[in-house]
Amino acid sequence: MTFKEIIDNVKWSDIKKCLIRNYYSESPENVPVYKKVLLLLKKKQASESNMRICVERYTEDDESYCSVCALAGIKKKDSEDFKDFKLTKKQGEEEVSYGIGFTEWSEWLGMKIDKKTVKNFTKDEIVSHCLWEMTFYGYQEKRIQAEITKLKKMVRDIKKGVKI
């Protein structure tokens, strides 16, 4: 099941409840902007992706929160990103997780949903957590792309030795 398939089969009223419960209990007036994003996503075409969306729940200091990332089936022991780390055998078998806040929305739509996520979360929860993550840097793709452009320029400047 892809994120697009889930998006096409959820109701705004249910997503709104999840967003308020998980993110906006003290400021529900901030939730309507997500309806615009949801409607846009329902109209948008999905592009192919080899990534899977993974939502995980964590508890820290008696507070529960969720994290959204992507998995691509690459084990840490096989990843260049972890070559300098001393991993335990168990850690080496874990999949590398990727931040996807800057990922194009059409690719989000084409991502499959990880089996553990489907098992542990309702469709409404999956969509609400993904909406939160995908709009973390802005509620319009153009703004998110502008942030990416700024970050790339900063990286180029740093490599050139320009002070930021």
Secondary structure, DSSP 8 states (H G I E B T S, - for coil): -BHHHHHTT--HHHHHHHHHHHT-TT-GGG-HHHHHHHHHHHHS-----S-EEEEEEEEETTEEEEEEEEEEEEEGGG-GGGTTS---HHHHHSEEEE--TTS-HHHHHH-EE-HHHHHHS-HHHHHHHHHHHHTTT-SSHHHHHHHHHHHHHHHHHHHHT---
